[in-house]
Amino acid sequence: MSNTPYASPVHEVADAFAANELYQKNGWTDGLPIVPPTEAAVARFLAAARLAPQDVIGSEPVRRRSITAEKVAIAAVMAGCLPEYMPVVVAVVKAMCEPQYALHGSTASTGGSAPFIVVNGPVRRALGMNATHNVLANASRANASIGRGIRLMLINVLGGIPGQMDRSTLGHPGKFTFCVAEDEEDSPWLPLSVERGMPAGTSAVTVMQVESPHQIMNEWTHDPREILDTYVAAMKSNLLTYSIWDGNHAIVVPKQHREIFAAAQWSKQNIRDYVFETARVKRSEWRNVGKAAVAGRKDEDKIYRALRTPDDLLVIAAGGPAGGFGAILPPWYGNKSLAVTCAIAV
């Protein structure tokens, strides 16, 4: 670590309460209380990731705004992270700066998407991340604060402030934090990161811009096709009621459904192949959801797929052990923003 001083201004306050009020008043937070990012705390986070304050983690490709390690550490401290979470936060930022992720467009859009973060590899257990009960919500400090650290970075480094650069019409609760670990230990499948090219045993993150999740339920069959038909029905609904464009989609598959797939010897690839063939709609179907005005502008029999190829589908093993539930996570805007996987330097 170099002795280069921090670039961020220093604010003298009476105590942690006063620090929080300062951040709230200036719009430097997401509305929730923050942990004051003292110089000592920021230094611990930088040391945990073996970074100097001025090291550039990535650059937002459109506006070419550099994101330094110092700024990422400040956001992670504010979010309530522990220093050992910092390498995960850094990997997420790196992934989001890849051009195919479309960081600027997906953050500024009226569509209101959120970064969905999936963590794989040994780091999950080392940090105590949650992959089971209540996995898409509150259950782990690591899950919650890592995702929130990314949101605070977007606000304070890239100007993602609602009503300013962030033009979301609605947004969704995942814009506070949306981070899960994959349940590798209780899954019959390869981890998501391995399927996406990372060596087995490597800690990695996958990040995708998603709209609000849609929970499904089917516990009346043991036919894997019928189970997937329920997931696909939700995907088709999204194609008709939100965006008809193809691209990455994610499905979260808890244990009860995983056991059905395992009994039928269905891999993640089998799931992707089936969903690719069935998750499609005709343009004429827009007439059934109040969009008759645009249904007839082009060939009404044209087929629109949810996925460009089977590999567009991210299949994530996570969730509690009981209940025939699952979830689909639709993309922000088809293939305008694609999922990115990045190794964690640990």
Residue frames relative to the residue before (quaternion, step in Angstrom):
aa qw qx qy qz dx dy dz
M 1.0000 0.0000 0.0000 0.0000 0.00 0.00 0.00
S 0.3548 -0.7220 0.5506 0.2229 3.53 -0.92 0.90
N 0.4952 -0.6455 0.4922 0.3097 3.55 -1.32 0.17
T 0.2764 0.7734 -0.5229 0.2281 3.59 1.20 0.43
P 0.4312 -0.7097 0.4843 0.2754 3.61 -0.74 0.97
Y 0.6013 -0.5669 0.4279 0.3659 3.52 -1.25 0.46
A 0.4357 -0.6988 0.5088 0.2511 3.54 -1.14 0.68
S 0.6063 0.5862 -0.3569 0.4019 3.58 1.15 -0.53
P 0.5215 -0.6363 0.4603 0.3335 3.61 -1.06 0.68
V 0.3583 -0.7129 0.5659 0.2079 3.55 -1.25 0.55
H 0.1301 -0.7814 0.6079 0.0534 3.57 -0.94 0.95
E 0.2608 -0.7640 0.5727 0.1424 3.56 -0.76 1.04
V 0.0472 0.7943 -0.6010 0.0755 3.58 -0.74 1.10
A 0.6394 -0.5753 0.3609 0.3604 3.54 -1.23 0.49
D 0.7938 -0.1267 0.1364 0.5789 3.59 0.93 -0.87
A 0.7452 -0.3983 0.2831 0.4538 3.55 -1.32 -0.05
F 0.6109 0.5465 -0.3530 0.4510 3.59 1.05 -0.69
A 0.6682 0.4894 -0.2976 0.4748 3.57 0.92 -0.90
A 0.6148 0.5420 -0.3484 0.4548 3.59 1.05 -0.72
N 0.6589 0.5080 -0.3135 0.4577 3.56 0.93 -0.89
E 0.6587 0.5049 -0.3171 0.4589 3.59 0.93 -0.84
L 0.6077 0.5468 -0.3466 0.4600 3.59 1.08 -0.71
Y 0.6848 0.4821 -0.2848 0.4664 3.58 0.90 -0.94
Q 0.6378 0.5179 -0.3287 0.4658 3.57 1.01 -0.77
K 0.6623 0.5285 -0.3026 0.4365 3.58 0.89 -0.97
N 0.7543 0.4029 -0.2025 0.4771 3.58 0.98 -0.86
G 0.4858 -0.6907 0.4253 0.3256 3.60 1.25 0.04
W 0.4147 0.7289 -0.4507 0.3061 3.58 1.13 0.59
T 0.7169 0.3766 -0.2463 0.5325 3.57 1.23 0.14
D 0.5913 -0.5890 0.4333 0.3402 3.56 -1.34 0.05
G 0.6754 -0.4700 0.2848 0.4917 3.56 1.29 0.23
L 0.6475 0.4670 -0.3126 0.5147 3.57 1.27 -0.32
P 0.6230 -0.5350 0.3967 0.4103 3.61 -1.17 0.41
I 0.2485 -0.7691 0.5743 0.1304 3.56 -1.18 0.60
V 0.4361 -0.6159 0.5739 0.3179 3.52 -1.36 0.24
P 0.4633 -0.6955 0.4543 0.3086 3.64 -0.65 0.98
P 0.3127 -0.7673 0.5296 0.1816 3.62 -0.74 1.01
T 0.0827 -0.8171 0.5704 0.0112 3.57 0.23 1.26
E 0.6532 -0.5110 0.3734 0.4157 3.56 -1.23 0.40
A 0.6477 0.5254 -0.3249 0.4459 3.59 0.97 -0.83
A 0.6613 0.5016 -0.3122 0.4622 3.57 0.96 -0.85
V 0.6468 0.5151 -0.3186 0.4635 3.58 0.92 -0.88
A 0.6341 0.5372 -0.3263 0.4504 3.59 1.00 -0.81
R 0.6440 0.5165 -0.3285 0.4589 3.61 0.99 -0.78
F 0.6610 0.5024 -0.3109 0.4627 3.58 0.97 -0.81
L 0.6462 0.5077 -0.3221 0.4699 3.59 0.96 -0.79
A 0.6454 0.5187 -0.3183 0.4616 3.57 0.98 -0.82
A 0.6348 0.5442 -0.3327 0.4360 3.60 1.02 -0.79
A 0.7416 0.3577 -0.2103 0.5271 3.58 1.13 -0.62
R 0.3889 -0.7409 0.4588 0.2989 3.61 1.33 0.07
L 0.4685 0.6599 -0.4393 0.3899 3.52 0.91 1.02
A 0.3696 -0.6761 0.5873 0.2478 3.53 -1.25 0.51
P 0.6672 -0.5344 0.3198 0.4086 3.61 -1.07 0.58
Q 0.7496 0.4236 -0.2283 0.4545 3.59 0.90 -0.89
D 0.4198 0.7020 -0.4826 0.3131 3.62 1.19 -0.03
V 0.3223 -0.7527 0.5446 0.1814 3.57 -0.87 0.95
I 0.3145 -0.7586 0.5473 0.1614 3.56 -0.68 1.15
G 0.7619 -0.2228 0.1752 0.5824 3.56 1.02 -0.80
S 0.2989 -0.7305 0.5814 0.1974 3.51 -1.34 0.07
E 0.4407 -0.6682 0.5283 0.2832 3.58 -0.89 0.92
P 0.4375 -0.7846 0.3621 0.2489 3.58 -0.30 1.25
V 0.6789 0.5091 -0.3129 0.4267 3.63 0.96 -0.73
R 0.7939 0.2655 -0.1427 0.5281 3.58 0.74 -1.03
R 0.3476 -0.7758 0.4595 0.2574 3.56 1.37 -0.05
R 0.3206 0.7376 -0.5202 0.2875 3.55 0.96 0.90
S 0.3416 -0.7635 0.5157 0.1855 3.59 -0.59 1.16
I 0.2103 -0.7488 0.6189 0.1099 3.53 -1.14 0.78
T 0.1798 -0.8242 0.5317 0.0747 3.57 -0.34 1.23
A 0.6562 -0.5115 0.3898 0.3947 3.53 -1.29 0.40
E 0.6035 0.5693 -0.3529 0.4325 3.57 1.05 -0.73
K 0.6917 0.4754 -0.2833 0.4640 3.58 0.86 -0.96
V 0.6377 0.5129 -0.3295 0.4709 3.59 1.03 -0.75
A 0.6475 0.5161 -0.3189 0.4612 3.59 0.96 -0.83
I 0.6297 0.5300 -0.3379 0.4564 3.59 0.96 -0.81
A 0.6675 0.4974 -0.3017 0.4649 3.58 0.90 -0.92
A 0.6576 0.5129 -0.3134 0.4542 3.59 0.97 -0.83
V 0.6249 0.5155 -0.3355 0.4808 3.59 1.01 -0.76
M 0.6586 0.5291 -0.3048 0.4398 3.56 0.82 -1.03
A 0.6942 0.5082 -0.2728 0.4305 3.58 0.98 -0.91
G 0.5519 -0.6228 0.3973 0.3870 3.59 1.21 -0.30
C 0.3507 0.7415 -0.4969 0.2834 3.57 1.24 0.37
L 0.3786 -0.6267 0.6105 0.3021 3.51 -1.41 0.12
P 0.6638 -0.5250 0.3296 0.4183 3.64 -1.08 0.50
E 0.6594 0.5317 -0.3246 0.4209 3.59 0.98 -0.77
Y 0.5859 0.5651 -0.3830 0.4368 3.62 1.23 -0.17
M 0.4973 0.7222 -0.4031 0.2621 3.57 1.18 -0.56
P 0.6497 0.5098 -0.3597 0.4343 3.69 0.83 -0.72
V 0.6218 0.5272 -0.3461 0.4644 3.60 1.09 -0.63
V 0.6463 0.5133 -0.3156 0.4682 3.59 0.92 -0.91
V 0.6429 0.5247 -0.3188 0.4580 3.59 0.96 -0.87
A 0.6574 0.5072 -0.3161 0.4589 3.61 0.91 -0.87
V 0.6315 0.5250 -0.3382 0.4596 3.59 1.00 -0.75
V 0.6495 0.5103 -0.3201 0.4640 3.59 0.91 -0.87
K 0.6349 0.5268 -0.3321 0.4573 3.58 0.95 -0.84
A 0.6641 0.5069 -0.3081 0.4551 3.57 0.89 -0.91
M 0.6810 0.5063 -0.2931 0.4405 3.57 0.91 -0.90
C 0.6601 0.5124 -0.3090 0.4542 3.59 1.16 -0.45
E 0.4705 0.6443 -0.4650 0.3839 3.60 1.23 0.01
P 0.5826 -0.6382 0.3613 0.3504 3.63 -0.81 0.92
Q 0.6669 0.5306 -0.3228 0.4116 3.61 0.93 -0.82
Y 0.5843 0.5808 -0.3725 0.4271 3.58 1.23 -0.32
A 0.2188 -0.8147 0.5078 0.1745 3.61 1.21 -0.52
L 0.0237 -0.8636 0.5035 -0.0098 3.54 0.82 1.06
H 0.6897 0.4835 -0.3041 0.4450 3.60 0.81 -0.93
G 0.7031 0.4850 -0.2855 0.4347 3.57 0.71 -1.06
S 0.7074 0.4659 -0.2732 0.4559 3.56 0.85 -0.94
T 0.6622 0.4901 -0.3098 0.4746 3.60 1.14 -0.53
A 0.7324 0.4399 -0.2317 0.4653 3.59 1.02 -0.82
S 0.5274 0.6993 -0.3824 0.2944 3.59 1.20 -0.54
T 0.5432 -0.5878 0.4913 0.3436 3.53 -1.28 0.47
G 0.5290 0.6761 -0.3860 0.3378 3.60 1.24 -0.39
G 0.3223 -0.8201 0.4380 0.1782 3.58 1.20 -0.40
S 0.2824 0.7777 -0.5184 0.2163 3.60 0.99 0.77
A 0.2625 -0.7496 0.5887 0.1503 3.55 -1.36 0.23
P 0.5129 -0.6192 0.4798 0.3513 3.60 -1.11 0.53
F 0.1529 -0.7623 0.6254 0.0664 3.55 -0.77 1.11
I 0.1372 -0.8218 0.5529 0.0054 3.56 -0.59 1.23
V 0.0635 -0.7707 0.6336 0.0205 3.57 -0.88 1.00
V 0.1667 -0.7977 0.5766 0.0580 3.57 -0.77 1.08
N 0.0746 -0.7921 0.6059 0.0010 3.54 -0.95 1.00
G 0.7118 0.4906 -0.3310 0.3783 3.52 -1.33 0.29
P 0.7792 -0.3941 0.2361 0.4264 3.57 -1.33 0.08
V 0.5702 0.6191 -0.3917 0.3717 3.60 1.09 -0.60
R 0.5506 0.6246 -0.4005 0.3824 3.61 1.09 -0.57
R 0.7344 0.4139 -0.2326 0.4850 3.55 0.80 -1.03
A 0.6071 0.5631 -0.3545 0.4345 3.57 1.07 -0.69
L 0.7478 0.3809 -0.2060 0.5033 3.59 1.05 -0.76
G 0.4568 -0.6975 0.4464 0.3249 3.60 1.24 -0.06
M 0.2575 0.7935 -0.5163 0.1938 3.57 1.01 0.73
N 0.4300 -0.7091 0.5057 0.2380 3.55 -1.15 0.65
A 0.0454 -0.7981 0.6008 0.0029 3.54 -1.00 0.94
T 0.7080 0.4680 -0.2461 0.4682 3.59 1.25 -0.10
H 0.8522 0.1477 -0.1012 0.4917 3.60 -0.54 -1.15
N 0.8604 0.0490 -0.0435 0.5054 3.56 -0.99 0.93
V 0.1695 0.8777 -0.4445 0.0580 3.54 1.25 0.50
L 0.7062 0.4415 -0.2813 0.4767 3.61 1.06 -0.59
A 0.7250 0.3895 -0.2255 0.5214 3.58 1.26 0.08
N 0.7922 -0.3153 0.2324 0.4679 3.57 -1.13 -0.66
A 0.3362 0.7344 -0.5526 0.2055 3.57 -0.78 1.01
S 0.7985 0.1816 -0.0824 0.5680 3.60 1.19 -0.24
R 0.4933 -0.6513 0.4919 0.3008 3.55 -0.94 0.89
A 0.6517 0.5278 -0.3297 0.4336 3.58 0.91 -0.88
N 0.6555 0.5066 -0.3212 0.4588 3.60 0.81 -0.98
A 0.7208 0.4820 -0.2619 0.4237 3.53 0.72 -1.15
S 0.7484 0.4259 -0.2477 0.4441 3.57 0.76 -0.98
I 0.5885 0.5484 -0.3807 0.4560 3.62 1.09 -0.54
G 0.6799 0.4778 -0.2901 0.4747 3.58 0.86 -0.93
R 0.6679 0.4969 -0.3074 0.4609 3.56 0.97 -0.82
G 0.5910 0.5761 -0.3637 0.4318 3.57 1.08 -0.67
I 0.6366 0.5136 -0.3220 0.4768 3.57 1.05 -0.76
R 0.6473 0.5137 -0.3284 0.4574 3.60 0.93 -0.81
L 0.6796 0.4810 -0.3036 0.4632 3.60 0.89 -0.86
M 0.5980 0.5330 -0.3610 0.4774 3.58 1.13 -0.55
L 0.6494 0.5179 -0.3203 0.4554 3.59 0.93 -0.88
I 0.6538 0.5144 -0.3131 0.4582 3.59 0.99 -0.80
N 0.8207 0.3485 -0.1433 0.4295 3.54 0.63 -1.17
V 0.7193 0.4000 -0.2531 0.5084 3.60 1.15 -0.48
L 0.7978 0.2787 -0.1348 0.5173 3.58 0.93 -0.88
G 0.5178 -0.6901 0.3970 0.3131 3.59 1.23 0.17
G 0.3457 0.7671 -0.4778 0.2525 3.58 1.16 0.52
I 0.2209 0.7872 -0.5304 0.2242 3.55 0.69 1.15
P 0.5062 -0.6643 0.4472 0.3201 3.61 -0.75 0.97
G 0.7862 0.2640 -0.2314 0.5086 3.52 -0.86 1.03
Q 0.6795 0.3707 -0.2787 0.5685 3.55 1.30 -0.17
M 0.8208 -0.0014 -0.0111 0.5711 3.63 -0.33 -1.08
D 0.6719 0.4340 -0.2876 0.5267 3.60 1.08 -0.67
R 0.0731 -0.8376 0.5414 -0.0089 3.57 -0.33 1.27
S 0.1932 0.8220 -0.5165 0.1420 3.60 1.18 0.49
T 0.4004 -0.6989 0.5401 0.2437 3.56 -0.94 0.90
L 0.8116 0.1258 -0.0382 0.5692 3.58 0.93 -0.91
G 0.1497 -0.7678 0.5974 0.1766 3.58 0.72 -1.05
H 0.1553 -0.7683 0.5963 0.1730 3.57 -1.23 -0.35
P 0.7148 -0.4950 0.2656 0.4165 3.63 -1.16 0.44
G 0.5562 0.6100 -0.3957 0.4025 3.60 1.18 -0.38
K 0.5704 0.5904 -0.3904 0.4167 3.58 1.22 -0.21
F 0.5450 0.5285 -0.4273 0.4910 3.60 1.24 0.05
T 0.7295 -0.2706 0.2119 0.5913 3.55 0.86 -1.03
F 0.0526 0.7920 -0.6039 0.0725 3.58 -1.00 0.84
C 0.3262 0.7448 -0.4915 0.3121 3.55 0.31 1.31
V 0.0071 0.7966 -0.6035 0.0355 3.58 -0.86 0.98
A 0.3154 -0.6663 0.6225 0.2629 3.52 -1.37 0.19
E 0.4313 -0.6767 0.5197 0.2931 3.57 -1.09 0.61
D 0.4425 -0.7011 0.5049 0.2401 3.56 -1.05 0.88
E 0.0662 -0.8560 0.5126 0.0123 3.57 0.52 1.19
E 0.6617 0.5468 -0.3154 0.4047 3.59 0.97 -0.85
D 0.7786 0.2910 -0.1509 0.5351 3.60 1.07 -0.66
S 0.5556 0.5912 -0.3884 0.4369 3.55 1.14 0.67
P 0.4023 -0.7138 0.5133 0.2555 3.62 -1.01 0.73
W 0.6650 0.5551 -0.2638 0.4244 3.56 1.29 -0.21
L 0.6085 -0.4952 0.4611 0.4145 3.51 -1.37 0.13
P 0.5414 -0.6019 0.4631 0.3606 3.60 -1.08 0.61
L 0.6511 -0.5315 0.3800 0.3862 3.55 -1.19 0.59
S 0.6838 0.5043 -0.3028 0.4317 3.58 0.82 -0.94
V 0.6293 0.5213 -0.3360 0.4683 3.60 1.06 -0.72
E 0.6431 0.5140 -0.3208 0.4684 3.57 0.97 -0.82
R 0.7277 0.4121 -0.2315 0.4970 3.56 1.13 -0.63
G 0.7514 -0.4819 0.1939 0.4070 3.57 1.17 0.65
M 0.5498 0.6058 -0.4108 0.4024 3.60 1.22 -0.04
P 0.5349 -0.6184 0.4550 0.3528 3.63 -1.01 0.68
A 0.5777 -0.5790 0.4432 0.3669 3.57 -1.09 0.67
G 0.7800 0.3097 -0.2458 0.4851 3.56 -0.97 0.87
T 0.5588 0.5887 -0.3921 0.4329 3.58 1.28 -0.05
S 0.3672 -0.6867 0.5752 0.2506 3.56 -1.05 0.74
A 0.0941 0.8088 -0.5656 0.1309 3.56 -0.80 1.01
V 0.2575 -0.7244 0.6123 0.1844 3.52 -1.36 0.31
T 0.1298 -0.7286 0.6632 0.1119 3.52 -1.28 0.54
V 0.0824 -0.8095 0.5814 -0.0012 3.57 -0.81 1.03
M 0.0363 0.7866 -0.6121 0.0723 3.54 -0.95 0.97
Q 0.3991 -0.6910 0.5444 0.2587 3.57 -1.04 0.79
V 0.0161 0.8273 -0.5580 0.0630 3.59 -0.60 1.14
E 0.4298 -0.6197 0.5826 0.3031 3.48 -1.36 0.40
S 0.7504 -0.3936 0.2553 0.4656 3.58 -1.27 0.01
P 0.5038 -0.6647 0.4552 0.3118 3.62 -0.98 0.78
H 0.2322 -0.7445 0.6114 0.1344 3.53 -1.25 0.58
Q 0.2501 -0.7888 0.5460 0.1312 3.59 -0.51 1.18
I 0.1155 -0.7803 0.6119 0.0573 3.56 -1.03 0.86
M 0.1294 -0.7763 0.6071 0.1097 3.59 -1.29 0.20
N 0.1885 0.7310 -0.6480 0.1007 3.54 -1.09 0.82
E 0.1425 0.7865 -0.5878 0.1246 3.56 -0.49 1.22
W 0.5244 0.6380 -0.3951 0.4023 3.56 1.16 0.71
T 0.7552 0.3020 -0.1876 0.5507 3.59 1.21 0.26
H 0.2333 -0.7390 0.6061 0.1790 3.53 -1.31 0.36
D 0.4546 0.6477 -0.4608 0.4018 3.53 1.25 0.46
P 0.4168 -0.7368 0.4618 0.2649 3.63 -0.49 1.10
R 0.6136 0.5478 -0.3572 0.4425 3.59 1.08 -0.60
E 0.6679 0.4909 -0.3057 0.4685 3.56 0.92 -0.83
I 0.6023 0.5344 -0.3570 0.4734 3.58 1.06 -0.69
L 0.6984 0.4634 -0.2786 0.4689 3.57 0.84 -0.96
D 0.5703 0.5862 -0.3963 0.4172 3.60 1.06 -0.52
T 0.6343 0.5213 -0.3336 0.4633 3.58 1.10 -0.63
Y 0.6294 0.5022 -0.3304 0.4924 3.59 1.00 -0.78
V 0.6730 0.5115 -0.2960 0.4447 3.57 0.90 -0.97
A 0.5990 0.5656 -0.3658 0.4330 3.60 1.04 -0.71
A 0.6600 0.4897 -0.3038 0.4819 3.58 1.02 -0.79
M 0.6345 0.5182 -0.3300 0.4691 3.58 1.04 -0.72
K 0.6559 0.5044 -0.3094 0.4686 3.60 0.96 -0.83
S 0.6113 0.5401 -0.3446 0.4646 3.56 1.06 -0.71
N 0.6545 0.5033 -0.3147 0.4683 3.56 0.99 -0.82
L 0.6150 0.5502 -0.3483 0.4447 3.59 1.02 -0.76
L 0.7267 0.4370 -0.2432 0.4710 3.57 0.99 -0.81
T 0.7782 0.3798 -0.1970 0.4597 3.58 0.84 -0.92
Y 0.7628 0.2958 -0.1961 0.5405 3.59 1.18 -0.37
S 0.8047 -0.1942 0.1905 0.5276 3.61 0.07 -1.26
I 0.3329 -0.7790 0.5074 0.1581 3.54 -0.80 1.04
W 0.5525 0.6574 -0.3730 0.3512 3.59 1.26 -0.12
D 0.4555 -0.7112 0.4780 0.2415 3.56 -1.05 0.87
G 0.2642 0.7392 -0.5897 0.1899 3.53 -1.25 0.57
N 0.7653 -0.3089 0.2520 0.5054 3.56 -1.21 -0.42
H 0.0055 0.7109 -0.7025 -0.0336 3.51 -1.22 0.71
A 0.2012 -0.7518 0.6064 0.1629 3.58 -1.22 0.37
I 0.0756 -0.7472 0.6533 0.0959 3.53 -1.21 0.57
V 0.2416 -0.7420 0.6121 0.1281 3.54 -1.07 0.87
V 0.1098 -0.8243 0.5554 -0.0110 3.56 -0.59 1.23
P 0.2430 -0.7849 0.5545 0.1322 3.63 -0.40 1.18
K 0.7746 -0.4375 0.2239 0.3980 3.52 -1.37 0.30
Q 0.6519 0.5381 -0.3538 0.4004 3.64 0.82 -0.87
H 0.6836 0.4403 -0.2842 0.5080 3.58 0.98 -0.76
R 0.6046 0.5527 -0.3685 0.4395 3.61 1.01 -0.67
E 0.6428 0.5303 -0.3311 0.4426 3.58 0.98 -0.78
I 0.6230 0.5216 -0.3414 0.4724 3.59 1.06 -0.66
F 0.6630 0.4890 -0.3062 0.4770 3.58 0.92 -0.85
A 0.6514 0.5210 -0.3188 0.4502 3.58 0.96 -0.84
A 0.6468 0.5242 -0.3208 0.4516 3.58 0.97 -0.85
A 0.7081 0.4188 -0.2461 0.5124 3.56 1.13 -0.65
Q 0.4129 -0.7349 0.4370 0.3137 3.57 1.37 0.05
W 0.3479 0.7183 -0.5130 0.3161 3.52 0.98 0.94
S 0.2696 -0.7505 0.5864 0.1422 3.56 -0.84 1.03
K 0.6779 -0.4275 0.3712 0.4689 3.55 -1.30 -0.04
Q 0.6282 0.5397 -0.3464 0.4407 3.59 1.04 -0.69
N 0.6142 0.5352 -0.3438 0.4669 3.59 1.03 -0.74
I 0.6443 0.5191 -0.3122 0.4669 3.56 1.01 -0.87
R 0.6657 0.5057 -0.3082 0.4539 3.57 0.86 -0.94
D 0.6526 0.5216 -0.3227 0.4449 3.59 0.92 -0.88
Y 0.6727 0.4964 -0.3022 0.4581 3.58 0.92 -0.90
V 0.6681 0.4959 -0.3053 0.4631 3.57 0.89 -0.91
F 0.6137 0.5545 -0.3522 0.4381 3.58 0.99 -0.77
E 0.7156 0.4602 -0.2594 0.4570 3.58 0.91 -0.88
T 0.7773 0.3876 -0.1856 0.4595 3.61 1.03 -0.70
A 0.6541 0.5045 -0.3260 0.4596 3.62 1.11 -0.52
R 0.4184 0.6704 -0.4894 0.3689 3.54 0.24 1.34
V 0.1123 -0.7767 0.6163 0.0650 3.56 -1.20 0.53
K 0.4171 -0.6468 0.5634 0.3003 3.55 -1.33 0.25
R 0.5967 -0.5738 0.4210 0.3708 3.53 -1.13 0.63
S 0.6091 0.5796 -0.3541 0.4095 3.61 1.05 -0.70
E 0.5862 0.6008 -0.3682 0.3998 3.60 1.17 -0.54
W 0.4865 0.6457 -0.4425 0.3880 3.59 1.21 -0.22
R 0.5740 0.6001 -0.3824 0.4052 3.59 1.14 -0.53
N 0.6664 0.5216 -0.3016 0.4391 3.59 1.13 -0.58
V 0.7474 0.3595 -0.2049 0.5199 3.60 1.22 -0.25
G 0.6964 -0.5259 0.2717 0.4058 3.55 1.07 0.74
K 0.6302 0.5467 -0.3341 0.4386 3.59 1.24 0.24
A 0.1623 0.8245 -0.5232 0.1418 3.55 1.07 0.76
A 0.5892 0.6119 -0.3642 0.3818 3.58 1.10 -0.66
V 0.7654 0.3164 -0.1906 0.5270 3.60 1.12 -0.56
A 0.5004 0.6827 -0.4237 0.3224 3.60 1.20 -0.34
G 0.7753 0.3870 -0.1939 0.4599 3.56 0.95 -0.80
R 0.4402 0.7169 -0.4526 0.2957 3.58 1.20 0.14
K 0.7695 0.1609 -0.0989 0.6101 3.57 1.21 -0.49
D 0.7734 -0.3137 0.2528 0.4894 3.56 -1.28 -0.24
E 0.3373 -0.7853 0.4851 0.1848 3.58 -0.43 1.19
D 0.6713 0.4872 -0.3013 0.4703 3.60 1.19 -0.37
K 0.4085 0.7185 -0.4758 0.3007 3.59 1.24 0.07
I 0.3341 -0.7459 0.5505 0.1702 3.55 -0.98 0.94
Y 0.1102 -0.7648 0.6325 0.0531 3.53 -1.02 0.90
R 0.2250 -0.7811 0.5734 0.1028 3.56 -0.76 1.08
A 0.5196 -0.6096 0.4930 0.3398 3.55 -1.21 0.48
L 0.7880 0.2597 -0.0941 0.5502 3.56 1.08 -0.82
R 0.4534 -0.6549 0.5232 0.3029 3.58 -1.11 0.63
T 0.7574 -0.0250 0.0425 0.6511 3.55 1.12 -0.83
P 0.6743 -0.4786 0.3380 0.4495 3.63 -1.15 0.26
D 0.6528 0.5511 -0.3238 0.4065 3.59 1.01 -0.75
D 0.5081 0.6380 -0.4303 0.3868 3.61 1.22 -0.08
L 0.6548 0.5249 -0.3148 0.4435 3.60 1.17 -0.50
L 0.2113 -0.7462 0.6208 0.1151 3.57 -0.87 1.02
V 0.1108 -0.7865 0.6070 0.0273 3.58 -0.64 1.16
I 0.0618 -0.8328 0.5483 -0.0456 3.55 -0.46 1.28
A 0.2712 -0.7545 0.5803 0.1428 3.56 -0.77 1.07
A 0.3655 0.7033 -0.5310 0.2998 3.58 -0.38 1.24
G 0.5710 0.5966 -0.4438 0.3478 3.54 -1.24 0.46
G 0.6679 -0.5383 0.3569 0.3698 3.53 -1.29 0.40
P 0.6351 -0.6060 0.3491 0.3281 3.58 -1.24 0.45
A 0.7704 0.3398 -0.1788 0.5090 3.61 1.12 -0.45
G 0.6993 0.4439 -0.3550 0.4334 3.53 -1.13 0.78
G 0.3811 -0.7500 0.5024 0.1996 3.54 -0.92 0.96
F 0.3227 0.7742 -0.4725 0.2705 3.52 0.91 1.01
G 0.0355 0.7583 -0.6508 -0.0153 3.50 -1.37 0.21
A 0.2301 -0.7710 0.5718 0.1603 3.56 -1.25 -0.08
I 0.2092 -0.7120 0.6455 0.1806 3.50 -1.27 0.52
L 0.1524 -0.7535 0.6334 0.0885 3.54 -1.17 0.71
P 0.2079 -0.8213 0.5193 0.1120 3.59 -0.21 1.24
P 0.5573 -0.6298 0.4235 0.3368 3.58 -1.16 0.51
W 0.6474 -0.5078 0.4066 0.3971 3.52 -1.34 0.30
Y 0.7980 -0.1522 0.1791 0.5549 3.58 0.60 -1.10
G 0.7229 -0.4439 0.2497 0.4669 3.55 0.53 1.20
N 0.8069 -0.2736 0.2042 0.4820 3.55 -0.95 -0.90
K 0.3805 0.7205 -0.4946 0.3022 3.60 1.20 0.36
S 0.7647 0.1083 -0.0852 0.6294 3.59 1.25 -0.42
L 0.1143 -0.8257 0.5521 0.0176 3.57 -0.61 1.15
A 0.5820 -0.5822 0.4399 0.3588 3.55 -1.21 0.56
V 0.1374 -0.7727 0.6177 0.0511 3.55 -1.16 0.76
T 0.1709 -0.7675 0.6118 0.0860 3.57 -1.05 0.85
C 0.0096 -0.8086 0.5850 -0.0622 3.55 -0.90 1.00
A 0.4704 -0.6717 0.4952 0.2868 3.57 -0.98 0.85
I 0.3619 -0.6971 0.5771 0.2237 3.55 -1.22 0.60
A 0.3347 -0.7358 0.5549 0.1966 3.57 -0.84 0.97
V 0.1504 0.7949 -0.5681 0.1508 3.58 -0.17 1.26
